[in-house]
Amino acid sequence: MFITDIRTTTVAVPLEAPLLHANGAHWGRFVRTIVELETDDGLVGLGEMGGGGEGAEIAFAGLRSYLLGHNPFELEGLRFKICNPTASLYTNRTQLHAAIEFACLDIIGQKLGVPVYDLLGGKLRNEVNFASYLFFRYANPETGRGEVRTAEQLVEHAKELKERHGFSTHKLKGGVYPPEHELIVYQSLAETLPQDTLRYDPNAALSVEESVRFGNAIKGLNNDYFEDPTWGLQGLKAVRERVHLPIATNTVVVDFEQLATNILDRSADVILLDTTFWGGIRPCVKAAGVCETFQLGISIHSSGELGIQLATMLQLGAVLPNLTYAADAHYHHLTDDIVAGGRFCYVNGAIEVPNDPGLGIRLDRDKVERYAELYNEVGGYPYDRDPGRPGWFPLVPKQQWSDPGRSVIPPLG
């Protein structure tokens, strides 16, 4: 069996409202490039990649000659073909490789008639628990609804998500408003949902000193961990030494060299594994094994997924014995999806692992066409810019915060 074709389609799928983060925003939609690999025996495997708000079709087209004729079972050869560690210094292909690996695993599972989790050692759980992912949000420019800016709005949003989806863990994406405002919001969330666990992630926007002040202020709450409060392994180490909370990261431990550094000189206690950032599902399984050996906690990171990448997160979550924290997912902010059968459903805060061969999902061709047309109509957006603050760009540590007293409806862009 060998690969005969690669097809890519970039789609824009609407969100309930624009999502704010420390370094910019998701501008009311997720832009994702859908990858389809076809083999000589007619199987089609699915992959997915984000691109910071932009399409990645040209980048995948550049890999066509690498893929045609390649046996999708030969995954290690594919890894070195695309991500040779010295050659790829000039062509950062890790995330491209991830989408292709997803598709190859999907093909292998279909060929053998088994789910991807059986290729990874077998399923240990039937469902994966998720945290609600709470963002500060602009109002939807078309409806004027969906704003999350104040403590009251955030708490009401969290309660509504808990009622709808059953979440018992809640993650606040911070780094948007001044730390003193976000501290009040986080404390209000803890007071309202005292039985639930919490996590705070300001996307490394805080200085070490601000991180220490914030961390010490929340120490008495029911925290899972304090995620990426400041930038860099040495910054996290400095916070960890002065704040007795588990420190988590998805930004500065995203490969095995960084993981080794963190083991030799502990800066983070919990590693958030991302099937895209790490280059695929299989590297995440390997990294989870290293973390198990050295008693590092793990969770699963979300990078703005549609149903294909969510399926990779579920297949990964099914097989990891040391997955003790609820996974992250932006998924509940979407208004729709491009997989057949519609959006995955949460039950008691969890999503069932697909059991069909491969990744266990198929494309809804009508939805793909609809959202490809939407992408052609509205285009991409810069992930590291804020539509409500033209001309602004973030410094690290962050020094110019959004105004929590100012309600903004950004332009459609």
N, C-alpha and C positions, 0 to 999 in steps of 0.2 A: 504494500500500500504506500502511496506517496501523494503529496500535496500537488494539486493541479491548478489551483486558483486561490487568490485572496481578493475579497471584496470588502470595501469599507463604506460606511454611511454615517455621516454626522447628523445628530438629532438634537433638538432643543425641547426638553420636556418641562412644562411650567411647574413652578413651586407655588405654594399657597401665598407666599409673600417673600420679598427679598430678605436674605439672611446676612446679618452683619458679623464680621469677625475682625480681629485686631488689625489685619493688614489690608482690608478692603471689604468685598461683599460678593455673594452670589446674587446676580442681578435679576432675581425673579425666575430663573430657569437653570436647569443643569444642562450643559452642553457636553455630550459624550459621543465618542466615535465607536460605532458598532463594527466589529470585525467578524467576517465569515471566511473560514478556511474550507475549501472543498477538496475531496480526495478522488482518486481515480475510480473508486467503487461507489461514488455518489454520496458519501457521508459529508455532512456539513457541521463543523464545530464553531461555537460562538465565543467571542471575546468582547471586551469592552474596555475603553480607556477614556479618562478625562484629559483635558488639556489646558487647565487653568482658564476655562471659559472659551477656549478656541478648539476648532477641529484639528485632527491629526492625520487626515487622509494622505497628505503629501509624504509625511514621515513613513507611513506604512507602505506606500507605493515604492519607496526607496529600498524596502526589504524584499520586494517581490522575487528578485533573482536569488536571494538566500533561501527562499521557501520552496519554490517550485522544484519538485522532484525529491524533496526531503520526506523521509518516513516519519510521521507524527509520533510513532513510538520511541524514536531516538531523541529523547528529551535532553539528555546531557550534551549530546552533540549539538543540538539546537542552541543550548545555552551558550556554548563557547563560540558557535558560529555568529551569534548576534551580540553577545556580551563578553567577548574576550577581554580580560581585565586590563590589558595594556592598550589594545586597539580602541576600546570603548572610552578611553580617556578623551578621545576626539569626537566621539559620537555617543552621547549619553542615551543608551537604548534600554535601560532597565525596565522602564514602564511599558515601552513597546513590546519587549519580550514577554512581560506579564500577560498582556492581552492575547498574544499568540500562544503562550503556554495554556491559558484557559481553554482556547479553542482546540488545542491538541489533546488535552485531557478529556474534553467533551467528545472528541472523535474516538479516542481509545475506549472510553466507557461505552459509547454506542456500538463500536465494533465488537466488544466483548460481552455486551448486554448487561453491564453492571454500572451502578452509580460511581461517581468519582471517589466517594469516600471509601469504596472497596479497593481502589487503587492505592489508597493512602494508609492502609492498615486496618480499615474496618470501622464501622460506626460505633461510638461509645454513648451517644445520646441521640434521641429522636427529634429534639428541638434545641434551638439556641436562644438563650435569654438576651434581651437587649435593654439598654438604657434609653429613656427618652433623651433626645438631644435638643436641648433648649437654647435657642438663639435669641438675641435681640434682633428685632425685625422692623423694617420699614413697613408701612401700610402698603397693601397691594395698590399700584397706581390705577388699576381699572375699577376696583371695587371700593377703595378707601378703607378696607378692613384688614385685620391681621397684625396691626402694630403691636410690638412688644418693646417697651422702653422703660416703664416704671416697675417697681416691685409688685404692685397690685396686678398689673397686666401679666407679668411673668408668672406669678402664682396662679392666676386664673388659667393661663395657658397650660401650665403643668397639671393642674387639676383636671382640665378637660382631656388632656392626653392620657392621663391615668385612667379616667373613666372610660375613654374610648378603646384604649389598647392594653390596659392593665399593667403599665410600667410600675416597678417598685424601686428602680434606680433612676436617678436624674442627673444629667450632666449639663452644666451651664457653660456655654461658650462665651468667655469674657474677653477682656482686653479691648473693649469698645468704648465704654464710658469710664470716667475717673474711678480708680480703685475703691474709694470710699463709697461711691454709689453702688458699685457691683457687690461690695461687701454687704450692704444693707439688703440688696436683692437676694443674695445667697442665704443670709441669715433668715430672711422672711420665708424662703423656700423650706429651709430646715424646720422652722417653727410650724409651718403649715402641714408638713408631711414628716412628722417625727419618727415614724417607723421605717421610712425609706432611706436608702443610702444615697450619698451625693458625691459628685466630683466636680471640680472647677478647673477650667482650662482657658487661660488667657493667651494662648498661642505665643508664649515667650515674650509678651509685651512688657513685662515688669522688670525693673532693675532688681538686683539681688536684694537690696535693702527693702524695696517695696514688697517683694515676694516674702521676705521674712516677716514683715509686719502683717501682711494679709494671712500668711500661714498660721502665725501665732494667734490671730484673731478668730480663726475657724477651728482650732484644734479640738475644741469640745464638741463639735458637731459629728454627725454620723457619716464621716467621710470614707469613701473608698480610697481615694488618693488625691494628690495635688499634682495636676498634669501640666508639664512645661510652663512653670511660672516665669522662668527667665531663660535666656538663650545659652546654649552650649553645655557641654558636659561639666566643665569646671564651674559654670554658674549654678547648675543643678546641684553639684556637690556642695557648694557653699551654702545653698539653701537647706539641703538635706542635713547638714551638720548643725544647723541652728533652729530647725523646725522639725519636731518629731512627728512627721506625717510621712506615709509612703509617697515617694516621688515617682511619677510616671512620665514617659516620653513617647511620642511618635515622630519627633522631628530630628533628634540627634543620635538615635540608634535605629538606623534603617538599613544596615548591612552588617556583615559578619566582622569586619575590621572594627567597626564602632562597638559591636556587641562584645568583642574580646576586650576592648579598652575599658568598657563599663564593668566587665567582670574583674579585671585586674585592679581597677581603681573605682570602686562603686560610687556612682552618681545617681542612678535611677534604680528603683526597686521593682517597677512594673514596666514591661515593654509592650507597647501596643503594635501588634503585627498587622500590616496592611498588605493585602494580596497584590496590590499594584506597586506600592513603594518598594517592597522587597523583591519584586521581579517575578511574582507568581505564587501559586498555592504551595508548591513543593518547597521553596526556600523558607516559607513561613513554618512549615512542619519541621524542617531542620532546625530553625531558630528556636522553636518551642521546645525541642529536645535539649538544646543547649541550656535554655532557661530552666528546664526541669532539673538538669544536672546541678546547676549552680544556685538553685532555689530563688530564682527571679520569678516574680509574678508575670502573667501575660493576660492581655485582652486582645480584642480584634478592633482595629481602627477602621474608621469610615472616611472615605475621601470623595463622597458625593455620588453614590452609586445609583444606577438603575438596576433592573432585575437580574441582568447577567452577572454583574459583579456581586450583587447580593447573594446570588446562588453560589459563587465561589466562597464567600464568607461563611455561608451555611455549611458547605462541604468541608471547609477547614474546621469550623467549630465542632462539627460532628465527631472529629477524630482526635482532638487534643485532650489528653487526660488531665492536664494541668490548667485548663481553662476554668478558673474559679470566679472571674469577674464577668458581669454582663458585657456584651459587645456593644460597640457604638454603631449607629446608623443614622444617616440623614433621611432615610427612606420615607419616614412618615410625613415629611414636609412636601413630598411630591403630590401632584393632583392626579397623576396617571403613570403608566409604565408602557414599555414596548414589548413585554412578554405576553404570550398567549394566556388567556384566562384572567388577565388584569393583575393588579397589584397583589403581592403576597400579603397575607393577613396575619396580624398579631393576635395571639390568644394568651391572656395573662402575661403580657410582656414578652412573649416568645414567638418565634416563627418556626414552623415545622421544616425539617430538612427534606428536600426533594428526594424521592426514591427511584425515579425513572432513570434509565441509563444515561451516562454522561453527567452533565451538570443538572439534568432533570428539567430543563426548560426549553421552550421553543419561542420563536419570534411571532408576534402578531404583525403580519405584513402591512395591514392597513394602518396600524399605529406607527410603524416605522416610516411609512410614506407620509403620514400626516405630520409627524414631528421633524422629518427631514425638510418638508416644505416650510415648516415654521422656522427652522434654522436658516433656510435660504432667505426667508423674509426678514428676520430680525438680526441675524448674524450672531457672532460671538460677543464676548465681553472680556475686559481685563479683570481677572480674579483679584489682582492686587491694587484695584482702584475702587473708590466709593462713589456711587452715582449721586449721593446726597451731599458730597463734599468735593465739588470740582476743584482741581488743582492741588488737592492734599495728597501727600504720600507719607507713609509711616517711617519713623526712625526706630531703631532698636538700641536701647530700651525706648519705648514709646513715650512721647512727651506732649503730644497734642491729642486730646481726647475729644470724642463727640460730646455734644451738650445734651445731657439727659432731660433738660427742660424744654427742648426744642423738638416738636413733632414734625417729621419730614415725610412727604410723599415724593419719591424721586421720579424723574422723567422715565418714561419707557425707553429702554435703550437696548 
